[in-house]
Amino acid sequence: LVTQSLSVGTHTITLTAANSSGLSSSDNITVRIAPVCSATLSPDLVLHIPIITFGGQSYWADFRYIPGTFDFAFVTAGLVTETARYSSCAASTLAGDLKLHISLGIYSGIAFQADLEYVPAAGPDIVIRLTSVAGNDNF
């Protein structure tokens, strides 16, 4: 593989290469890099949100999917004290009415945006419910 050019975009790296197996100078390999603000949904359906802004503070949180529902149960969270690394992307937001907006999430390479809201009296767990989800073409 012979690298002919390499360009770095906002969230992508594009490599133009040539080799004996058929890649020519017009073929590109593009790798997408998720911004640090991106929420991730793991294969075992744990939702990790690295930064959530609420009431002038920044937090991170993890939730686990409750099978057979549109709900996620709270697992753990913490205060984000060093926010500089998140300044170039859109953080998730939690409004005063406890509605959570995820502006960019990634699941199995698919980008999405989602809205969730607090479910009162959901038993012993703190639960949020998915109310809308859509693809996110901005990734």
VOVEX-123929 format. One record per residue (C-alpha): residue in three letters; z, y, x. Coordinates in steps of 0.5 Angstrom, whole numbers, plus 500, padded with zeros to 3 digits. Each point is the difference from the previous one (the first is absolute). Layout:
AlaZYX/...
//
This chain:
Leu500500500/Val498507503/Thr503506497/Gln495505499/Ser504505496/Leu507501497/Ser502505495/Val507501497/Gly500503493/Thr507502496/His501493498/Thr494496503/Ile498498507/Thr492499500/Leu497495506/Thr493500501/Ala498494505/Ala495495502/Asn500493502/Ser496494500/Ser502497493/Gly496506496/Leu504506500/Ser496506502/Ser501507501/Ser500501493/Asp505496498/Asn507502499/Ile507497500/Thr505504496/Val507499500/Arg504504495/Ile507502502/Ala505501494/Pro504507501/Val507499501/Cys502503493/Ser497494497/Ala504495496/Thr498493501/Leu501494495/Ser501494504/Pro497493499/Asp507498497/Leu500506496/Val505504503/Leu498508499/His502504506/Ile499508499/Pro501503507/Ile502507497/Ile501502494/Thr502508498/Phe506501495/Gly504506499/Gly498503507/Gln502494504/Ser495494503/Tyr502493499/Trp497493501/Ala501494495/Asp498493499/Phe499497493/Arg499492498/Tyr495498495/Ile503497494/Pro496494498/Gly496500493/Thr502508499/Phe497507502/Asp507501504/Phe503501507/Ala507499501/Phe503504505/Val502497507/Thr502505505/Ala499507502/Gly502506505/Leu499507502/Val494502504/Thr503505505/Glu494501505/Thr494502495/Ala495503505/Arg496494501/Tyr499500492/Ser497507500/Ser493499500/Cys500495494/Ala502500493/Ala507497499/Ser502496493/Thr504505496/Leu506499495/Ala500505494/Gly507502497/Asp498495494/Leu500494505/Lys492499500/Leu498498506/His493502503/Ile497496505/Ser494504503/Leu497494505/Gly502493500/Ile497494503/Tyr500493498/Ser496495503/Gly495505503/Ile499503493/Ala502508499/Phe503502494/Gln505505497/Ala505499495/Asp505503495/Leu507496499/Glu506502496/Tyr507499499/Val502494495/Pro507502497/Ala505494499/Ala496495503/Gly506496502/Pro503500506/Asp494502504/Ile497507501/Val493499498/Ile494504500/Arg494498495/Leu492501502/Thr497505495/Ser493501503/Val496498506/Ala493501502/Gly496499507/Asn501506505/Asp493502503/Asn503505505/Phe502494505/
//
